[in-house]
């Protein structure tokens, strides 16, 4: 495949490189779960995703930004093109891409499904949000629901008839889920499980209402009353419920009402709702006030179960952020090749103007973008490959190790693309110059869309506390040790390639520093200020992970270069992006770690009044 094939939404050669030359996804076909597949199957799926994304998702990208969802007495209405795109997505089988054949899924490796989703998110992230949430919703039900719940709700989602949501946040609680007040009162037994009546409010619900699907499956966190009739404080009282828009079987409208729409700076095609459960003013299912919900799992197990979908959603947000940055990179690359402006310094103002890509500073900006977005996509696909290892690796030890690594890297997979994919979008505007911040060029909208991702599914600060507090310190460094072993293996292989020896030594030194900092923090015991500087630690850790993954890619590129042929320029670009990251980005880890090691309280100790 020629390295010059660059599509409007993603570089197909890069996807081919990541899946086949680096991650060896065809090797998964040796496992029973994927035995019916082949590289040809995987390539056909990726090609179909590209064509469908370009034909059905991309054309209404700007239209959906301009014509937002509307709310009237009959509900929320979205752009008709969105409904057509989601229907085409489902008809092509992508809703069930990674689900087993017995649920009418394709039973594809998760890494291949993720690579396919990258195309849809690059083309139109707001429209892609509907199927992204639905597949996560169905996945949770398949993992934790009863057979009756799977048949009634997950199967129609996999078929594309129903769409799904996740209802966590409340106006007064935000990310602090222990403070939710939505109440669930027992209401008897049902073939679909223990039935409850829910009342309360949920905020920021993407896809909370729409006129795309015949039903909506809300997964709602709520608290069951304790023996004294009061809500159990903290997270132990939180349970999870299926609350459909229409009751299955009767088609009766449930007591779920849209109180209003949130108007965001980006993702405008995704209907974002404030939902009221159990008001009884518009709907009274079965003649009673209260939204009918069916409990998933046991009482008090809502958060552990919901984390199944939340963690998938966090990685999906990272994928969306990576792809918004990626498309911005491709657009600015095309613009830089076409835009004539200025002359080489040696020309002293004489002669024809040159494309701006010939200027050193523009090349610097393009390399920065390339290192961010291709690195971010590699990170997400590596995480997706870990999902496949967790599910299908030969030994229990291998599956456990993959799960540990996936848990450790999830905060990075969510936060790093969200921060640095946005940085790539910022650079895309800069390269476009005055055109970049006009609405005529997509890079302006791509930036607005991507700005949300550092907040969606847990802010960067929340991810930092999760990484340092739960995934490293509480884990006592077990998962960190597993990651360290893999990085050490990469360093050893790179030391055997003289052209990459400097990068190998730099990577080893950085991870020694990260490990030492983590060790010192672990020795602080229950210090209340332990997480005060968790975000700089997250920044250093994330850059360390990306440097590792860039060295992994460079190793493949160096090995392939002698026989590169027409792909020689592609491999040259990979090696250059790796070196750029090590030259311009990896040195940032030192200052970040010094801040963490200093245990500075300059922010934490400042009284609120001083601001």
C-alpha positions as CSV (number, residue, x, y, z in Angstrom):
1,X,0.0,0.0,0.0
2,X,1.4,3.4,-0.9
3,X,2.3,5.8,1.8
4,X,0.7,8.6,-0.3
5,X,-2.9,7.3,0.4
6,X,-4.3,9.8,2.8
7,X,-8.0,10.0,3.2
8,X,-10.0,13.0,4.4
9,X,-10.6,11.6,7.8
10,X,-7.7,9.2,8.6
11,X,-4.5,8.0,7.1
12,X,-5.3,4.5,5.9
13,X,-1.6,3.6,5.8
14,X,-1.2,4.5,9.4
15,X,-4.2,2.3,10.4
16,X,-2.7,-0.6,8.4
17,X,0.7,0.0,10.1
18,X,-0.7,0.1,13.6
19,X,-3.0,-2.9,13.3
20,X,-0.8,-5.3,11.2
21,X,2.8,-4.3,11.4
22,X,2.8,-3.3,15.1
23,X,-0.1,-5.0,16.9
24,X,-0.3,-8.1,14.7
25,X,-4.1,-8.3,14.9
26,X,-4.1,-11.2,12.4
27,X,-2.4,-13.2,15.1
28,X,-5.6,-13.1,17.1
29,X,-7.2,-15.4,14.5
30,X,-5.4,-18.3,16.1
31,X,-7.7,-18.0,19.1
32,X,-11.0,-19.8,19.2
33,X,-13.1,-16.6,19.6
34,X,-11.7,-15.1,16.3
35,X,-11.0,-18.3,14.4
36,X,-13.6,-17.5,11.7
37,X,-11.8,-14.3,10.8
38,X,-8.7,-13.4,8.9
39,X,-6.7,-10.4,7.9
40,X,-8.9,-10.1,4.8
41,X,-12.0,-9.9,7.1
42,X,-10.4,-7.2,9.2
43,X,-9.3,-5.1,6.2
44,X,-12.8,-5.4,4.7
45,X,-14.3,-4.1,7.9
46,X,-11.9,-1.2,8.1
47,X,-12.6,-0.3,4.5
48,X,-16.3,-0.5,5.0
49,X,-16.0,1.8,8.0
50,X,-14.0,4.3,6.0
51,X,-16.5,4.4,3.1
52,X,-19.5,4.5,5.4
53,X,-18.0,7.3,7.6
54,X,-17.2,9.4,4.5
55,X,-20.6,8.8,2.8
56,X,-23.0,9.0,5.8
57,X,-21.2,10.7,8.7
58,X,-18.9,13.4,7.2
59,X,-21.4,15.2,5.0
60,X,-23.6,16.6,7.8
61,X,-20.7,17.4,10.2
62,X,-21.1,21.1,9.8
63,X,-24.9,21.0,9.3
64,X,-25.4,19.3,12.6
65,X,-23.2,21.9,14.3
66,X,-25.4,24.7,12.8
67,X,-28.8,23.0,13.3
68,X,-28.9,21.8,16.9
69,X,-31.5,19.4,18.4
70,X,-34.8,21.0,19.3
71,X,-37.3,20.3,22.1
72,X,-41.1,20.6,21.8
73,X,-44.1,19.0,23.5
74,X,-43.5,15.7,21.6
75,X,-39.8,15.4,22.6
76,X,-36.4,16.0,21.2
77,X,-35.8,16.2,17.4
78,X,-32.4,15.8,15.7
79,X,-31.2,16.4,12.2
80,X,-32.7,13.7,9.9
81,X,-29.2,13.0,8.5
82,X,-28.1,11.8,11.9
83,X,-30.9,9.2,12.0
84,X,-29.9,8.0,8.5
85,X,-26.3,7.7,9.5
86,X,-27.0,5.8,12.7
87,X,-29.3,3.5,10.8
88,X,-26.7,2.8,8.1
89,X,-24.1,2.1,10.9
90,X,-26.5,-0.4,12.4
91,X,-27.4,-2.0,9.1
92,X,-23.8,-2.5,8.3
93,X,-23.4,-4.5,11.6
94,X,-21.2,-2.1,13.5
95,X,-23.5,-2.0,16.5
96,X,-22.7,-5.7,17.1
97,X,-19.1,-5.6,15.8
98,X,-17.4,-7.0,19.0
99,X,-20.4,-8.9,20.4
100,X,-20.5,-12.7,20.1
101,X,-22.2,-14.4,17.2
102,X,-24.9,-15.8,19.5
103,X,-26.1,-12.2,20.1
104,X,-26.0,-11.6,16.3
105,X,-22.7,-9.8,16.5
106,X,-19.7,-10.0,14.2
107,X,-17.4,-11.3,17.1
108,X,-14.6,-9.1,15.9
109,X,-11.5,-8.4,18.1
110,X,-12.1,-5.2,20.1
111,X,-9.0,-3.7,18.6
112,X,-10.5,-4.0,15.1
113,X,-13.8,-2.6,16.2
114,X,-12.0,0.3,17.8
115,X,-10.1,1.0,14.6
116,X,-13.3,1.0,12.7
117,X,-14.9,3.4,15.2
118,X,-12.0,5.7,14.7
119,X,-13.3,6.5,11.2
120,X,-16.7,7.4,12.4
121,X,-15.4,9.6,15.2
122,X,-13.1,11.4,12.9
123,X,-15.9,12.0,10.4
124,X,-18.5,13.2,12.9
125,X,-18.0,12.7,16.6
126,X,-21.4,14.0,17.6
127,X,-23.2,11.5,15.5
128,X,-20.8,8.7,16.5
129,X,-21.7,9.4,20.1
130,X,-25.1,7.7,19.7
131,X,-23.8,4.3,18.7
132,X,-20.8,4.6,21.0
133,X,-23.0,5.0,24.1
134,X,-25.3,2.2,22.8
135,X,-22.6,-0.4,22.4
136,X,-21.3,0.4,25.8
137,X,-24.8,0.2,27.3
138,X,-25.4,-3.2,25.6
139,X,-22.0,-4.4,26.7
140,X,-22.8,-3.7,30.3
141,X,-26.1,-5.6,30.1
142,X,-24.5,-8.6,28.4
143,X,-21.9,-8.7,31.2
144,X,-24.2,-8.1,34.2
145,X,-27.8,-8.4,33.1
146,X,-30.1,-11.4,33.4
147,X,-31.0,-13.3,30.2
148,X,-34.4,-11.6,30.2
149,X,-32.7,-8.2,30.4
150,X,-30.3,-9.1,27.6
151,X,-33.1,-10.3,25.4
152,X,-35.4,-7.3,26.1
153,X,-32.8,-4.5,25.9
154,X,-29.3,-5.5,24.8
155,X,-30.4,-7.5,21.7
156,X,-32.5,-4.6,20.3
157,X,-29.5,-2.3,20.9
158,X,-27.2,-4.6,19.1
159,X,-29.7,-4.7,16.2
160,X,-29.8,-0.8,16.2
161,X,-33.5,-0.6,17.1
162,X,-32.9,0.8,20.6
163,X,-30.3,3.3,21.6
164,X,-28.8,3.7,25.0
165,X,-27.5,6.2,27.5
166,X,-25.7,6.4,30.8
167,X,-27.4,8.5,33.5
168,X,-24.9,9.3,36.3
169,X,-24.5,13.0,37.0
170,X,-27.0,15.2,38.8
171,X,-27.1,19.0,39.0
172,X,-25.9,19.1,42.7
173,X,-23.5,16.2,42.4
174,X,-21.5,16.4,39.2
175,X,-18.7,13.9,39.3
176,X,-19.2,13.2,43.0
177,X,-21.5,10.2,42.5
178,X,-21.7,9.5,46.3
179,X,-23.8,12.6,46.5
180,X,-26.5,11.6,44.0
181,X,-30.1,11.8,45.4
182,X,-32.1,10.0,42.7
183,X,-34.3,7.6,44.7
184,X,-35.4,4.0,43.9
185,X,-38.4,2.5,45.8
186,X,-39.2,-1.3,45.4
187,X,-42.3,-1.9,43.3
188,X,-42.5,-5.7,43.2
189,X,-41.1,-8.4,41.0
190,X,-41.1,-8.6,37.2
191,X,-39.9,-11.0,34.5
192,X,-37.2,-8.4,33.8
193,X,-36.0,-8.4,37.4
194,X,-36.7,-6.6,40.6
195,X,-38.9,-3.6,39.7
196,X,-38.5,-0.2,41.3
197,X,-40.0,3.3,40.9
198,X,-37.4,6.0,40.4
199,X,-37.6,9.7,41.1
200,X,-34.9,12.4,40.7
201,X,-33.0,14.5,38.1
202,X,-30.1,13.6,35.8
203,X,-27.9,16.2,34.1
204,X,-25.7,16.2,31.0
205,X,-27.3,13.1,29.5
206,X,-26.0,12.6,26.0
207,X,-28.7,11.0,23.8
208,X,-31.1,11.5,26.7
209,X,-33.9,11.9,24.2
210,X,-34.1,11.8,20.4
211,X,-36.3,10.7,17.5
212,X,-33.8,8.3,16.0
213,X,-34.7,5.0,17.7
214,X,-37.9,3.2,18.6
215,X,-36.8,3.1,22.3
216,X,-34.1,4.5,24.6
217,X,-32.5,2.3,27.3
218,X,-31.4,4.5,30.2
219,X,-28.9,3.0,32.6
220,X,-29.5,5.0,35.8
221,X,-27.6,5.2,39.0
222,X,-29.9,5.7,42.0
223,X,-30.0,5.0,45.7
224,X,-32.3,2.4,47.3
225,X,-33.8,3.4,50.7
226,X,-32.3,1.9,53.8
227,X,-34.4,0.2,56.5
228,X,-35.0,3.6,58.1
229,X,-36.5,5.0,54.9
230,X,-33.5,7.2,54.3
231,X,-30.9,7.1,51.5
232,X,-27.7,5.3,52.4
233,X,-24.9,7.9,52.4
234,X,-21.8,7.4,50.2
235,X,-21.4,5.1,47.3
236,X,-22.5,1.9,49.1
237,X,-26.1,2.8,48.6
238,X,-25.8,3.3,44.8
239,X,-27.5,0.7,42.6
240,X,-28.0,0.5,38.8
241,X,-31.3,0.4,37.0
242,X,-32.6,-0.1,33.5
243,X,-35.2,2.6,32.8
244,X,-36.6,2.4,29.3
245,X,-38.3,5.3,27.6
246,X,-41.1,3.0,26.6
247,X,-42.0,-0.1,28.7
248,X,-41.2,-3.3,26.8
249,X,-44.2,-5.3,25.9
250,X,-46.9,-2.7,26.4
251,X,-45.2,0.3,24.7
252,X,-46.5,2.5,27.4
253,X,-44.5,5.7,28.0
254,X,-42.4,5.7,31.1
255,X,-42.2,8.5,33.6
256,X,-39.1,10.1,32.1
257,X,-39.4,13.7,31.0
258,X,-37.0,16.1,29.2
259,X,-36.7,19.2,31.3
260,X,-34.4,21.0,28.9
261,X,-31.5,20.8,26.5
262,X,-28.0,21.8,27.2
263,X,-26.3,23.9,24.5
264,X,-22.7,23.0,24.4
265,X,-19.8,24.7,22.5
266,X,-19.2,21.5,20.6
267,X,-20.8,18.1,20.0
268,X,-23.9,20.0,19.0
269,X,-25.4,17.2,17.1
270,X,-25.6,15.1,20.2
271,X,-28.8,15.8,22.1
272,X,-27.7,16.6,25.6
273,X,-30.6,16.6,28.1
274,X,-31.7,17.3,31.6
275,X,-34.0,14.4,32.5
276,X,-36.6,14.3,35.3
277,X,-37.5,10.8,36.5
278,X,-40.8,10.2,38.4
279,X,-42.5,13.6,38.3
280,X,-45.8,12.1,37.3
281,X,-46.9,15.3,35.6
282,X,-46.7,14.0,32.0
283,X,-46.6,10.2,32.3
284,X,-47.9,7.7,34.8
285,X,-46.9,4.2,33.7
286,X,-49.3,1.5,35.0
287,X,-51.3,4.3,36.5
288,X,-48.7,5.3,39.1
289,X,-46.2,8.1,39.6
290,X,-42.5,7.0,39.3
291,X,-40.3,5.9,36.5
292,X,-40.3,2.1,36.2
293,X,-36.8,0.7,36.5
294,X,-35.3,-2.8,36.7
295,X,-32.3,-3.4,38.9
296,X,-29.1,-4.8,37.4
297,X,-27.1,-6.8,39.8
298,X,-27.4,-6.5,43.6
299,X,-28.4,-3.6,45.8
300,X,-25.4,-1.3,46.4
301,X,-23.4,-2.7,43.4
302,X,-24.3,0.1,41.0
303,X,-20.9,1.8,40.8
304,X,-18.7,-1.3,40.3
305,X,-21.1,-2.5,37.6
306,X,-21.4,1.0,36.0
307,X,-17.6,1.3,35.9
308,X,-17.7,-1.4,33.1
309,X,-19.4,1.1,30.9
310,X,-17.7,4.1,32.3
311,X,-14.2,2.7,31.6
312,X,-15.2,1.8,28.1
313,X,-16.7,5.3,27.7
314,X,-13.4,6.9,28.9
315,X,-11.4,5.0,26.3
316,X,-14.0,6.0,23.7
317,X,-13.7,9.6,24.7
318,X,-9.9,9.3,24.3
319,X,-10.5,7.8,20.8
320,X,-12.8,10.7,19.9
321,X,-10.3,13.2,21.1
322,X,-7.5,11.5,19.2
323,X,-9.5,11.4,16.0
324,X,-10.7,15.1,16.2
325,X,-7.0,16.0,16.5
326,X,-6.1,13.6,13.8
327,X,-8.5,15.1,11.3
328,X,-7.3,18.5,12.2
329,X,-3.8,17.4,11.4
330,X,-4.8,16.0,8.0
331,X,-6.6,19.2,7.1
332,X,-3.8,21.5,8.2
333,X,-1.3,19.2,6.3
334,X,-3.3,19.5,3.1
335,X,-3.6,23.3,3.6
336,X,0.1,23.6,4.2
337,X,0.9,21.8,1.0
338,X,-1.4,24.0,-1.0
339,X,-1.1,27.5,0.6
340,X,1.5,29.6,-1.1
341,X,3.1,32.2,1.1
342,X,6.6,33.6,1.5
343,X,9.9,32.5,0.1
344,X,12.9,30.6,1.4
345,X,15.3,32.8,3.5
346,X,18.0,32.3,0.9
347,X,15.8,33.7,-1.8
348,X,15.9,37.1,-0.1
349,X,12.4,38.0,-1.2
350,X,12.9,37.1,-4.9
351,X,11.3,34.3,-7.0
352,X,8.0,32.5,-6.6
353,X,6.2,31.9,-3.4
354,X,6.4,28.5,-1.9
355,X,3.9,26.3,0.0
356,X,4.0,27.1,3.7
357,X,5.0,23.5,4.4
358,X,8.5,24.5,3.2
359,X,8.9,26.8,6.2
360,X,10.7,25.3,9.2
361,X,8.3,26.6,11.7
362,X,5.3,25.1,9.9
363,X,7.2,21.7,9.7
364,X,7.7,22.0,13.4
365,X,4.0,22.5,14.0
366,X,3.1,19.6,11.7
367,X,5.5,17.3,13.4
368,X,4.1,18.2,16.8
369,X,0.6,17.4,15.5
370,X,1.7,14.2,14.0
371,X,3.4,13.1,17.2
372,X,0.3,13.9,19.2
373,X,-2.4,12.4,17.1
374,X,-0.6,9.3,15.7
375,X,0.7,8.6,19.2
376,X,-2.8,9.1,20.7
377,X,-4.3,6.6,18.2
378,X,-1.6,4.1,19.0
379,X,-2.4,4.5,22.7
380,X,-6.1,3.8,22.2
381,X,-5.5,0.8,19.9
382,X,-3.0,-0.6,22.4
383,X,-5.6,-0.3,25.1
384,X,-8.1,-2.0,22.8
385,X,-5.6,-4.9,22.2
386,X,-5.4,-5.3,26.0
387,X,-9.2,-5.8,26.1
388,X,-8.7,-8.7,23.7
389,X,-5.9,-10.1,25.8
390,X,-8.0,-9.8,28.9
391,X,-10.8,-11.8,27.2
392,X,-8.9,-14.4,25.1
393,X,-5.3,-14.8,26.2
394,X,-4.2,-18.4,26.7
395,X,-3.5,-18.4,30.4
396,X,-5.3,-16.9,33.4
397,X,-2.0,-15.1,34.3
398,X,-1.9,-13.5,30.9
399,X,-5.5,-12.4,31.1
400,X,-5.0,-11.0,34.6
401,X,-1.9,-9.1,33.6
402,X,-3.7,-7.6,30.6
403,X,-6.6,-6.5,32.9
404,X,-4.1,-4.9,35.3
405,X,-2.4,-3.0,32.6
406,X,-5.7,-1.9,31.0
407,X,-6.8,-0.5,34.4
408,X,-3.6,1.4,34.8
409,X,-3.6,2.9,31.3
410,X,-7.3,3.8,31.2
411,X,-6.8,7.2,32.9
412,X,-4.0,7.9,30.4
413,X,-6.1,6.7,27.4
414,X,-8.9,9.1,28.4
415,X,-6.8,12.1,29.5
416,X,-3.8,12.2,27.2
417,X,-5.6,12.4,23.9
418,X,-8.1,14.8,25.4
419,X,-5.3,17.2,26.3
420,X,-2.9,16.7,23.4
421,X,-5.4,16.0,20.7
422,X,-6.8,19.4,21.6
423,X,-3.3,20.8,21.3
424,X,-3.1,19.4,17.8
425,X,-6.4,21.2,17.0
426,X,-5.0,24.4,18.3
427,X,-2.0,24.0,16.0
428,X,-4.3,23.3,13.1
429,X,-5.9,26.7,13.6
430,X,-2.5,28.3,13.8
431,X,-1.3,26.7,10.5
432,X,-4.5,27.9,8.8
433,X,-3.7,31.5,9.9
434,X,-6.6,33.9,9.7
435,X,-8.7,31.3,7.9
436,X,-8.4,28.9,10.9
437,X,-10.8,30.7,13.2
438,X,-13.5,31.3,10.6
439,X,-16.5,28.9,10.3
440,X,-15.7,28.2,6.7
441,X,-12.9,25.8,7.7
442,X,-13.6,22.7,9.8
443,X,-10.6,23.2,12.1
444,X,-12.5,25.8,14.0
445,X,-15.3,23.3,14.8
446,X,-12.9,20.5,15.4
447,X,-11.3,22.6,18.2
448,X,-14.7,23.3,19.8
449,X,-15.8,19.7,19.6
450,X,-12.5,18.5,21.2
451,X,-12.6,21.0,24.0
452,X,-15.3,19.0,25.7
453,X,-13.3,15.8,25.9
454,X,-11.0,16.9,28.8
455,X,-14.3,17.1,30.8
456,X,-16.4,14.2,29.5
457,X,-16.4,11.1,31.6
458,X,-14.3,12.5,34.4
459,X,-12.1,15.6,34.1
460,X,-8.3,15.5,33.7
461,X,-8.0,16.1,37.5
462,X,-10.3,13.2,38.2
463,X,-8.2,10.9,36.0
464,X,-5.1,12.1,37.8
465,X,-6.4,11.1,41.2
466,X,-7.6,7.8,39.8
467,X,-4.2,7.1,38.3
468,X,-2.1,8.0,41.3
469,X,-4.5,7.2,44.2
470,X,-6.2,4.0,43.0
471,X,-4.1,2.6,40.2
472,X,-0.6,3.1,41.7
473,X,-0.7,3.8,45.4
474,X,-3.6,1.6,46.4
475,X,-2.4,-1.1,44.0
476,X,1.0,-0.9,45.7
477,X,2.7,-0.6,42.3
478,X,1.7,-4.1,41.0
479,X,0.3,-2.8,37.7
480,X,3.1,-0.3,37.5
481,X,5.6,-3.1,37.8
482,X,3.9,-5.0,34.9
483,X,4.1,-1.9,32.7
484,X,7.7,-1.4,33.7
485,X,8.6,-4.9,32.5
486,X,7.1,-4.2,29.1
487,X,8.9,-0.9,28.8
488,X,12.2,-2.5,29.8
489,X,11.6,-5.0,27.0
490,X,11.2,-2.2,24.5
491,X,14.3,-0.4,25.8
492,X,16.4,-3.6,25.4
493,X,15.2,-4.1,21.9
494,X,15.9,-0.5,21.0
495,X,19.4,-0.6,22.5
496,X,20.1,-3.3,19.9
497,X,19.3,-0.7,17.1
498,X,22.1,1.9,17.2
499,X,19.9,4.4,15.4
500,X,17.4,4.3,18.4
501,X,19.9,3.8,21.2
502,X,19.7,7.4,22.4
503,X,15.9,7.2,22.7
504,X,16.1,3.9,24.5
505,X,18.4,5.4,27.1
506,X,16.2,8.4,27.5
507,X,13.1,6.3,28.0
508,X,14.8,4.1,30.6
509,X,15.9,7.2,32.5
510,X,12.4,8.8,32.5
511,X,10.7,5.6,33.7
512,X,13.3,5.3,36.5
513,X,12.4,8.8,37.6
514,X,8.7,8.1,37.4
515,X,9.1,4.9,39.4
516,X,11.2,6.7,42.0
517,X,8.6,9.4,42.4
518,X,5.8,6.9,42.8
519,X,7.9,5.1,45.4
520,X,8.4,8.3,47.4
521,X,4.7,9.1,47.3
522,X,4.0,5.5,48.4
523,X,6.1,6.2,51.5
524,X,3.9,9.1,52.6
525,X,1.3,6.9,54.1
526,X,-2.0,8.6,54.7
527,X,-0.8,12.1,54.1
528,X,-3.9,14.2,53.3
529,X,-1.9,16.1,50.7
530,X,-0.8,13.0,48.8
531,X,-2.9,13.8,45.7
532,X,-2.4,17.6,45.7
533,X,-0.1,17.4,42.7
534,X,-1.6,14.4,41.0
535,X,-2.2,16.2,37.7
536,X,1.5,17.0,37.1
537,X,2.2,13.3,37.9
538,X,-0.5,12.3,35.3
539,X,1.2,14.6,32.8
540,X,4.6,13.0,33.3
541,X,3.2,9.5,33.3
542,X,1.2,10.1,30.2
543,X,4.2,11.5,28.3
544,X,6.3,8.5,29.5
545,X,3.7,6.1,28.1
546,X,3.5,7.9,24.8
547,X,7.3,8.0,24.5
548,X,7.3,4.2,25.0
549,X,4.6,3.7,22.3
550,X,6.5,5.9,19.9
551,X,9.7,3.9,20.4
552,X,7.6,0.8,19.8
553,X,6.5,2.2,16.5
554,X,10.0,3.4,15.6
555,X,11.4,-0.1,16.1
556,X,8.9,-1.4,13.5
557,X,9.7,1.4,11.1
558,X,13.5,1.0,11.4
559,X,13.2,-2.7,10.8
560,X,11.0,-2.1,7.7
561,X,12.9,0.8,6.2
562,X,15.6,-1.1,4.2
563,X,12.8,-2.8,2.3
564,X,10.5,0.1,2.5
565,X,10.2,0.8,-1.3
566,X,7.4,3.2,-1.9
567,X,6.7,3.2,1.8
568,X,10.1,4.6,2.7
569,X,8.7,8.1,3.2
570,X,6.0,6.7,5.5
571,X,8.6,5.0,7.7
572,X,10.8,8.0,7.6
573,X,7.9,10.1,9.0
574,X,7.3,7.6,11.8
575,X,10.9,7.7,12.9
576,X,11.0,11.5,12.7
577,X,7.8,11.8,14.8
578,X,9.4,9.6,17.4
579,X,12.5,11.7,17.5
580,X,10.5,14.9,17.6
581,X,8.6,13.6,20.6
582,X,11.8,12.6,22.4
583,X,13.4,16.0,21.6
584,X,10.5,18.4,22.3
585,X,8.1,16.5,24.6
586,X,9.8,13.9,26.7
587,X,12.0,16.5,28.5
588,X,8.9,18.0,30.0
589,X,8.5,15.0,32.3
590,X,11.4,16.3,34.4
591,X,9.9,19.6,35.5
592,X,6.5,17.9,36.1
593,X,8.1,15.3,38.4
594,X,10.1,17.9,40.2
595,X,6.8,19.7,41.1
596,X,5.4,16.4,42.4
597,X,8.5,15.6,44.4
598,X,8.6,19.1,45.9
599,X,5.2,18.4,47.5
600,X,4.4,22.1,47.0
601,X,1.3,23.3,48.7
602,X,1.3,26.7,46.9
603,X,-2.2,26.0,45.4
604,X,-3.7,23.7,48.1
605,X,-2.8,25.9,51.0
606,X,-4.1,29.1,49.6
607,X,-7.3,30.2,51.3
608,X,-10.3,30.7,48.9
609,X,-10.5,34.3,49.9
610,X,-7.0,35.0,48.6
611,X,-8.1,34.4,45.0
